[in-house]
Amino acid sequence: MFGSQLETVCGCVVGGAGPAGMGLIFNALKSGALPAMTRNGLIIVDASPLPGTGRLADYQITANSVGDVFLDCLRDPALREVFEPLQRSEAYWRIRDQAFSAPQLCDVGELLAEASKLVLDHLVEHYAVEVWSRTTITEVVNIADEYQVWVEHNGRSQVIRCRSLVLNLGGHQDPSHLLHALADQGLALSPRTSVQSADTLLRMSANELRDHFAPVLAVGGRLTVVGGSHSAFSMLENLAKALQSIGLEELTLVHRSQIRLFYESVEQAIASGYEFDPVNDVCPVSGRVNRSGGLRYSALEVGRNILQYGRISPDGVRVRLLQSGAGPAQQYERARQALSESSVVVQCTGYQPRLPALKYADGSPITLREVKGGLDSDPSGCPVDAIGQRMHGLYLFGLGSGLGIDPRLGSEPSFDGRIYGVWQFHNDASRAVIESVSSRVYVQLAEKVVADRRRRRRAEEDTPFFWPAMASAKF
């Protein structure tokens, strides 16, 4: 006890049961690592009343992977009995029917939520894992080689003391992050410009988008999207489809680097007439073109139409592509003018991690160092602080954090961002985290054995000596 504050001790806390956190749990279960991870206790903490749901089901866009990629996250002999009830799931069969095309993210989210509930119920029953729902992590304190995780749980403040903390609470888009990025390029927005998050807009239906932007279009306001990723082109498509009927004629996309398209092979890219660097744009492991940074599926089709026709579709809304970095000087000037004249700028430049207050034992704040696309972390998601000190035992690899490119897994050399994605969360991104957490459990067990031996030795040394005859005597 800390006064009236309840303290719980365990080996590992998984903070956040969304796609990243549950990806780690799925992978630990199917790889046989769960007994090691739960040996000293495992607590899963999530703010939702239904942990495992995440927010994928809220998005009104297609995925950037085919349905079979998501089914592959569930396809393992170790999970067969756990997932048997999914045979009766409508979401499961909708994804099965789109095994070789990109499904809607809402269907993917619904399927993963159902699968996560089955896994969490299994963990509670068979591994004595605790799942704390409706629980918010408010503060994390690093003390020596441990973490104090302060939470609001069941109406009171409690602390969990643990050796390993996997912290993936989702991401958010901070407007100041966009403004600073533009300022680094010598670009700025008008004080009257409204910066809006694509993460919010991509969750809106067509009717909601029309209601939201009708006042802007009614006075001839201009809309500009900033970014060059899958979400940026999905945003262009959603805006065009929803707003063309109420007067939208043109959108502007300001992107810092070249727009890249994804192809399964060099041969496929050549057959499509796509120009690429045969060394820097090709993954040496898979042979795919722009494997990590290229537009896929629905976003790929939108990108092709814009590059070929200058429109979302051959007869759709016009789109101006303006490259602001390492491009023609004329495009930079046009980008500067477009940004200064825009009524609304939609931020599609990635995410920042959603974090609780992070502190050292002395109360001073911990600032995690950022790099392009996420946090500066090692292959197991272990970040560094502002002075370069590795935060051992803390792991972040979800939205806003990401992992750097691992040459063993492959990526095109020209990609310098961070890796995200549901399949990655369930496989490569969580594998190194599981190995690191498990190794810390074994180190903790070894330390406990040594400590127990020392206590026994001290106890024996402190025991008074009795002659054998006296030891059996009755007093």
Secondary structure, 3 states (H helix, E strand, C coil): CECCEEEEECCEEEECCCHHHHHHHHHHHHHCCHHHHCCCCEEEECCCCCCCCCCHHHCCCECCCCHHHHHHCCCCHHHCCCCHHHHHCHHHHHHHHCCCCCCEHHHHHHHHHHHHHHHHHHHHHHHCCEEECCCEEEEEEEECCEEEEEEEECCEEEEEEECEEEECCCEECCHHHHHHHHHHCCCCCCCCCEEEEHHHHCCCCHHHHHHHHHHHHHCCCCEEEECCCHHHHHHHHHHHHHHHHHCCCEEEEEECCCCCECECCHHHHHHCCCCCCCCCCECCCCCCECCCCCECHHHHHHHHHHHHHCECCCCCCEEEEEECCCCCHHHHHHHHHHHHHCCEEEECCCCEECCCEEEECCCCECCECEECCEECECCCCCEEECCCCECCCEECCCCCCCECCCCCCCCCCCCCCCECCHHHHHCHHHHHHHHHHHHHHHHHHHHHHHHHHHHHHHHHHHCCCCCHHHHCCCC
